Amino acid sequence: PYRIVDDVGGAFAMGCTAGCIWNLGKGIVVSHSGMFRAPKSERLIGGFRLLSKRAPILGGSFALWGGIFSMTDCIITLTRNK
């Protein structure tokens, strides 16, 4: 059981890290209005705005998948008695 909590926390951290990198890059390239190239004055601000909105969502998705994997692994281990 303690392994499930540990894996969920690790998966959340990995998801947030990947989400920070991905959403910062996407926010720098795409403007707030949806244009492909953001104006130079809004690139970094748009990147941090998108990062703060979307990175925790990706982290939560990773944590959910990590929790499901760990629970399944623990149930199979318990069932097989190994």
Summary of the structure (lengths in Angstrom):
residues: 82
radius of gyration: 17.8
end to end distance: 15.0
largest distance: 60.5
contacts: 233
relative contact order: 0.20
helix: 84%
strand: 0%
